[in-house]
Amino acid sequence: MITIQLPDKFALTVEQVADLLSVDERTVRKYGKLATTDHRHLRMFAFGGEYRIELAELISYIKRNYQNVDI
């Protein structure tokens, strides 16, 4: 199991989610729903399609973009 302790009021912006999933911001803003059903992926559903990101990649992204993150 992976435990991520994030700062208070942590949130990814629409732009960051779009960057992570390699989709445009409008897609995320208008149609995206984030979900996770297994411990390896964060998923976004849009236009009937599914975009996945490995949690390891998400953790790396958080470490690069946020200070004082304990993972």
The first five atom37 places (N, CA, C, CB, O) and aatype in JSON, in Angstrom:
{
  "aatype": [12, 9, 16, 9, 5, 10, 14, 3, 11, 13, 0, 10, 16, 19, 6, 5, 19, 0, 3, 10, 10, 15, 19, 3, 6, 1, 16, 19, 1, 11, 18, 7, 11, 10, 0, 16, 16, 3, 8, 1, 8, 10, 1, 12, 13, 0, 13, 7, 7, 6, 18, 1, 9, 6, 10, 0, 6, 10, 9, 15, 18, 9, 11, 1, 2, 18, 5, 2, 19, 3, 9],
  "atom_mask": [
    [1, 1, 1, 1, 1],
    [1, 1, 1, 1, 1],
    [1, 1, 1, 1, 1],
    [1, 1, 1, 1, 1],
    [1, 1, 1, 1, 1],
    [1, 1, 1, 1, 1],
    [1, 1, 1, 1, 1],
    [1, 1, 1, 1, 1],
    [1, 1, 1, 1, 1],
    [1, 1, 1, 1, 1],
    [1, 1, 1, 1, 1],
    [1, 1, 1, 1, 1],
    [1, 1, 1, 1, 1],
    [1, 1, 1, 1, 1],
    [1, 1, 1, 1, 1],
    [1, 1, 1, 1, 1],
    [1, 1, 1, 1, 1],
    [1, 1, 1, 1, 1],
    [1, 1, 1, 1, 1],
    [1, 1, 1, 1, 1],
    [1, 1, 1, 1, 1],
    [1, 1, 1, 1, 1],
    [1, 1, 1, 1, 1],
    [1, 1, 1, 1, 1],
    [1, 1, 1, 1, 1],
    [1, 1, 1, 1, 1],
    [1, 1, 1, 1, 1],
    [1, 1, 1, 1, 1],
    [1, 1, 1, 1, 1],
    [1, 1, 1, 1, 1],
    [1, 1, 1, 1, 1],
    [1, 1, 1, 0, 1],
    [1, 1, 1, 1, 1],
    [1, 1, 1, 1, 1],
    [1, 1, 1, 1, 1],
    [1, 1, 1, 1, 1],
    [1, 1, 1, 1, 1],
    [1, 1, 1, 1, 1],
    [1, 1, 1, 1, 1],
    [1, 1, 1, 1, 1],
    [1, 1, 1, 1, 1],
    [1, 1, 1, 1, 1],
    [1, 1, 1, 1, 1],
    [1, 1, 1, 1, 1],
    [1, 1, 1, 1, 1],
    [1, 1, 1, 1, 1],
    [1, 1, 1, 1, 1],
    [1, 1, 1, 0, 1],
    [1, 1, 1, 0, 1],
    [1, 1, 1, 1, 1],
    [1, 1, 1, 1, 1],
    [1, 1, 1, 1, 1],
    [1, 1, 1, 1, 1],
    [1, 1, 1, 1, 1],
    [1, 1, 1, 1, 1],
    [1, 1, 1, 1, 1],
    [1, 1, 1, 1, 1],
    [1, 1, 1, 1, 1],
    [1, 1, 1, 1, 1],
    [1, 1, 1, 1, 1],
    [1, 1, 1, 1, 1],
    [1, 1, 1, 1, 1],
    [1, 1, 1, 1, 1],
    [1, 1, 1, 1, 1],
    [1, 1, 1, 1, 1],
    [1, 1, 1, 1, 1],
    [1, 1, 1, 1, 1],
    [1, 1, 1, 1, 1],
    [1, 1, 1, 1, 1],
    [1, 1, 1, 1, 1],
    [1, 1, 1, 1, 1]
  ],
  "atom_positions": [
    [[0.85, -1.19, 0.0], [0.0, 0.0, 0.0], [0.88, 1.24, 0.0], [-0.96, 0.0, 1.22], [1.92, 1.28, 0.66]],
    [[0.46, 2.24, -0.74], [1.18, 3.51, -0.8], [0.42, 4.52, 0.04], [1.35, 4.0, -2.27], [-0.79, 4.68, -0.12]],
    [[1.12, 5.21, 0.92], [0.51, 6.28, 1.7], [1.13, 7.59, 1.29], [0.68, 6.03, 3.22], [2.36, 7.72, 1.24]],
    [[0.3, 8.56, 0.99], [0.78, 9.88, 0.61], [0.23, 10.89, 1.6], [0.35, 10.24, -0.85], [-0.98, 11.04, 1.73]],
    [[1.12, 11.57, 2.3], [0.72, 12.63, 3.22], [0.95, 13.96, 2.52], [1.51, 12.56, 4.58], [2.09, 14.36, 2.29]],
    [[-0.13, 14.64, 2.18], [-0.03, 15.88, 1.42], [-0.29, 17.08, 2.32], [-1.02, 15.87, 0.26], [-0.93, 16.96, 3.36]],
    [[0.2, 18.24, 1.91], [-0.06, 19.45, 2.69], [-1.56, 19.74, 2.76], [0.68, 20.64, 2.08], [-2.34, 19.28, 1.92]],
    [[-1.96, 20.5, 3.78], [-3.36, 20.92, 3.87], [-3.76, 21.65, 2.6], [-3.59, 21.81, 5.1], [-2.96, 22.36, 1.99]],
    [[-5.0, 21.47, 2.21], [-5.56, 22.14, 1.04], [-4.81, 21.79, -0.24], [-5.55, 23.65, 1.24], [-4.71, 22.61, -1.16]],
    [[-4.28, 20.58, -0.3], [-3.61, 20.13, -1.51], [-4.64, 19.91, -2.62], [-2.81, 18.82, -1.25], [-5.72, 19.37, -2.38]],
    [[-4.3, 20.34, -3.79], [-5.15, 20.08, -4.96], [-4.31, 20.2, -6.21], [-6.37, 21.06, -5.01], [-3.38, 21.0, -6.28]],
    [[-4.64, 19.39, -7.19], [-4.03, 19.55, -8.5], [-4.92, 20.48, -9.31], [-3.83, 18.18, -9.23], [-6.15, 20.36, -9.27]],
    [[-4.32, 21.39, -10.02], [-5.11, 22.28, -10.87], [-5.55, 21.53, -12.12], [-4.3, 23.55, -11.24], [-5.01, 20.47, -12.44]],
    [[-6.51, 22.09, -12.8], [-6.96, 21.52, -14.07], [-5.77, 21.39, -15.03], [-8.08, 22.39, -14.7], [-5.64, 20.39, -15.73]],
    [[-4.93, 22.41, -15.04], [-3.77, 22.39, -15.93], [-2.83, 21.24, -15.59], [-3.03, 23.72, -15.86], [-2.29, 20.59, -16.48]],
    [[-2.63, 21.0, -14.29], [-1.73, 19.92, -13.88], [-2.3, 18.55, -14.24], [-1.47, 19.99, -12.38], [-1.58, 17.67, -14.69]],
    [[-3.61, 18.38, -14.04], [-4.24, 17.12, -14.41], [-4.14, 16.9, -15.92], [-5.72, 17.09, -13.96], [-3.83, 15.79, -16.37]],
    [[-4.39, 17.94, -16.69], [-4.28, 17.84, -18.15], [-2.86, 17.47, -18.55], [-4.69, 19.17, -18.82], [-2.65, 16.64, -19.43]],
    [[-1.88, 18.08, -17.9], [-0.48, 17.79, -18.18], [-0.14, 16.34, -17.84], [0.43, 18.75, -17.4], [0.52, 15.65, -18.62]],
    [[-0.59, 15.89, -16.69], [-0.32, 14.52, -16.27], [-0.92, 13.49, -17.21], [-0.85, 14.29, -14.88], [-0.3, 12.47, -17.51]],
    [[-2.13, 13.75, -17.68], [-2.85, 12.79, -18.51], [-2.64, 13.01, -20.0], [-4.31, 12.84, -18.2], [-3.16, 12.26, -20.82]],
    [[-1.88, 14.04, -20.35], [-1.6, 14.36, -21.75], [-2.89, 14.58, -22.55], [-0.78, 13.24, -22.39], [-3.04, 14.08, -23.67]],
    [[-3.79, 15.33, -21.96], [-5.0, 15.74, -22.66], [-5.12, 17.25, -22.52], [-6.28, 15.02, -22.1], [-4.42, 17.87, -21.73]],
    [[-6.02, 17.84, -23.3], [-6.15, 19.29, -23.21], [-6.98, 19.68, -21.99], [-6.78, 19.86, -24.49], [-7.78, 18.89, -21.48]],
    [[-6.77, 20.91, -21.53], [-7.43, 21.39, -20.31], [-8.94, 21.39, -20.44], [-6.94, 22.78, -19.96], [-9.65, 21.11, -19.47]],
    [[-9.45, 21.72, -21.62], [-10.91, 21.76, -21.82], [-11.53, 20.39, -21.58], [-11.24, 22.26, -23.23], [-12.62, 20.29, -21.01]],
    [[-10.84, 19.35, -22.02], [-11.34, 17.99, -21.8], [-11.48, 17.7, -20.31], [-10.4, 16.97, -22.45], [-12.5, 17.16, -19.87]],
    [[-10.47, 18.06, -19.55], [-10.51, 17.83, -18.1], [-11.61, 18.66, -17.46], [-9.15, 18.15, -17.46], [-12.4, 18.16, -16.66]],
    [[-11.65, 19.92, -17.81], [-12.58, 20.86, -17.2], [-14.04, 20.48, -17.47], [-12.31, 22.27, -17.7], [-14.89, 20.58, -16.59]],
    [[-14.32, 20.05, -18.7], [-15.7, 19.85, -19.11], [-16.2, 18.42, -18.9], [-15.85, 20.23, -20.54], [-17.36, 18.21, -18.54]],
    [[-15.33, 17.46, -19.14], [-15.81, 16.08, -19.18], [-15.13, 15.13, -18.21], [-15.64, 15.55, -20.55], [-15.55, 13.98, -18.07]],
    [[-14.09, 15.58, -17.54], [-13.27, 14.65, -16.77], [-13.85, 14.28, -15.42], [0.0, 0.0, 0.0], [-14.44, 15.11, -14.72]],
    [[-13.68, 13.03, -15.07], [-13.97, 12.56, -13.73], [-12.78, 11.72, -13.31], [-15.32, 11.74, -13.67], [-12.4, 10.77, -14.0]],
    [[-12.19, 12.07, -12.19], [-11.05, 11.31, -11.71], [-11.54, 10.18, -10.81], [-10.05, 12.22, -10.94], [-12.48, 10.35, -10.03]],
    [[-10.9, 9.03, -10.92], [-11.28, 7.9, -10.09], [-10.09, 6.98, -9.94], [-12.49, 7.15, -10.7], [-9.17, 6.97, -10.76]],
    [[-10.12, 6.21, -8.88], [-9.13, 5.15, -8.76], [-9.83, 3.91, -8.23], [-7.94, 5.57, -7.83], [-10.56, 3.97, -7.24]],
    [[-9.61, 2.79, -8.9], [-10.21, 1.53, -8.46], [-9.14, 0.5, -8.12], [-11.14, 0.99, -9.53], [-9.46, -0.56, -7.57]],
    [[-7.91, 0.79, -8.45], [-6.83, -0.08, -8.01], [-5.67, 0.79, -7.54], [-6.37, -1.04, -9.15], [-5.67, 2.0, -7.74]],
    [[-4.71, 0.16, -6.92], [-3.63, 0.92, -6.27], [-2.53, 1.34, -7.22], [-3.04, 0.1, -5.16], [-1.57, 1.98, -6.79]],
    [[-2.63, 1.02, -8.5], [-1.54, 1.34, -9.42], [-1.83, 2.54, -10.32], [-1.25, 0.16, -10.27], [-0.9, 3.15, -10.84]],
    [[-3.09, 2.86, -10.5], [-3.44, 3.88, -11.48], [-4.41, 4.92, -10.93], [-4.02, 3.24, -12.7], [-5.25, 4.62, -10.09]],
    [[-4.27, 6.13, -11.42], [-5.3, 7.15, -11.27], [-5.92, 7.26, -12.65], [-4.72, 8.56, -10.75], [-5.2, 7.34, -13.65]],
    [[-7.23, 7.26, -12.73], [-7.87, 7.24, -14.04], [-8.76, 8.46, -14.22], [-8.68, 5.96, -14.22], [-9.31, 8.99, -13.26]],
    [[-8.9, 8.88, -15.45], [-9.84, 9.92, -15.8], [-10.67, 9.41, -16.96], [-9.13, 11.26, -16.16], [-10.14, 8.88, -17.94]],
    [[-11.98, 9.58, -16.86], [-12.87, 9.17, -17.92], [-13.34, 10.4, -18.66], [-14.08, 8.36, -17.37], [-13.78, 11.37, -18.04]],
    [[-13.24, 10.39, -19.98], [-13.67, 11.53, -20.78], [-14.04, 11.03, -22.17], [-12.57, 12.62, -20.86], [-13.34, 10.2, -22.75]],
    [[-15.12, 11.54, -22.7], [-15.58, 11.19, -24.05], [-15.7, 9.68, -24.23], [-14.62, 11.76, -25.09], [-15.45, 9.16, -25.32]],
    [[-16.08, 8.98, -23.18], [-16.2, 7.54, -23.27], [-14.87, 6.81, -23.28], [0.0, 0.0, 0.0], [-14.82, 5.59, -23.33]],
    [[-13.78, 7.58, -23.22], [-12.45, 6.98, -23.18], [-11.89, 7.01, -21.78], [0.0, 0.0, 0.0], [-12.47, 7.62, -20.87]],
    [[-10.79, 6.35, -21.61], [-10.16, 6.29, -20.29], [-8.69, 6.65, -20.43], [-10.33, 4.89, -19.66], [-7.99, 6.12, -21.28]],
    [[-8.25, 7.56, -19.59], [-6.84, 7.95, -19.55], [-6.28, 7.48, -18.22], [-6.66, 9.5, -19.74], [-6.9, 7.67, -17.18]],
    [[-5.12, 6.87, -18.26], [-4.52, 6.35, -17.03], [-3.19, 7.01, -16.76], [-4.36, 4.83, -17.1], [-2.45, 7.38, -17.68]],
    [[-2.89, 7.15, -15.5], [-1.55, 7.57, -15.09], [-1.09, 6.64, -13.98], [-1.52, 9.07, -14.63], [-1.85, 6.34, -13.05]],
    [[0.13, 6.2, -14.08], [0.69, 5.36, -13.02], [0.83, 6.21, -11.76], [2.08, 4.75, -13.45], [1.24, 7.36, -11.83]],
    [[0.5, 5.64, -10.62], [0.63, 6.39, -9.37], [2.08, 6.79, -9.11], [0.09, 5.57, -8.2], [2.33, 7.83, -8.5]],
    [[3.03, 5.98, -9.54], [4.43, 6.34, -9.37], [4.74, 7.63, -10.11], [5.35, 5.2, -9.86], [5.51, 8.47, -9.62]],
    [[4.15, 7.8, -11.29], [4.36, 9.02, -12.05], [3.69, 10.21, -11.35], [3.81, 8.87, -13.48], [4.24, 11.31, -11.33]],
    [[2.51, 9.98, -10.78], [1.82, 11.03, -10.04], [2.65, 11.46, -8.83], [0.42, 10.56, -9.59], [2.79, 12.65, -8.55]],
    [[3.2, 10.49, -8.1], [4.03, 10.8, -6.94], [5.24, 11.62, -7.35], [4.47, 9.51, -6.23], [5.59, 12.6, -6.69]],
    [[5.88, 11.23, -8.44], [7.03, 11.97, -8.95], [6.64, 13.41, -9.3], [7.63, 11.27, -10.17], [7.38, 14.35, -9.01]],
    [[5.48, 13.56, -9.93], [4.99, 14.88, -10.31], [4.75, 15.75, -9.07], [3.68, 14.75, -11.13], [5.12, 16.92, -9.05]],
    [[4.14, 15.16, -8.05], [3.88, 15.9, -6.81], [5.19, 16.34, -6.17], [3.06, 15.02, -5.82], [5.32, 17.48, -5.72]],
    [[6.16, 15.44, -6.13], [7.45, 15.78, -5.53], [8.13, 16.93, -6.27], [8.37, 14.56, -5.51], [8.78, 17.77, -5.65]],
    [[7.99, 16.96, -7.58], [8.62, 18.02, -8.38], [7.92, 19.36, -8.2], [8.63, 17.64, -9.84], [8.55, 20.41, -8.32]],
    [[6.62, 19.34, -7.92], [5.84, 20.58, -7.95], [5.39, 21.1, -6.59], [4.65, 20.37, -8.79], [4.83, 22.19, -6.51]],
    [[5.61, 20.35, -5.52], [5.18, 20.78, -4.2], [6.33, 20.62, -3.21], [3.95, 19.98, -3.73], [7.1, 19.66, -3.28]],
    [[6.42, 21.56, -2.29], [7.44, 21.47, -1.25], [6.84, 20.83, -0.01], [8.02, 22.87, -0.93], [5.62, 20.86, 0.19]],
    [[7.69, 20.26, 0.83], [7.29, 19.68, 2.11], [6.24, 18.59, 1.97], [6.76, 20.77, 3.02], [5.29, 18.51, 2.75]],
    [[6.41, 17.74, 0.97], [5.49, 16.62, 0.79], [6.17, 15.37, 1.34], [5.1, 16.43, -0.72], [7.31, 15.08, 1.0]],
    [[5.45, 14.64, 2.19], [5.98, 13.42, 2.78], [5.31, 12.23, 2.11], [5.77, 13.39, 4.32], [4.12, 11.99, 2.31]],
    [[6.08, 11.49, 1.33], [5.51, 10.33, 0.65], [6.25, 9.08, 1.11], [5.6, 10.48, -0.91], [5.95, 7.98, 0.67]]
  ]
}
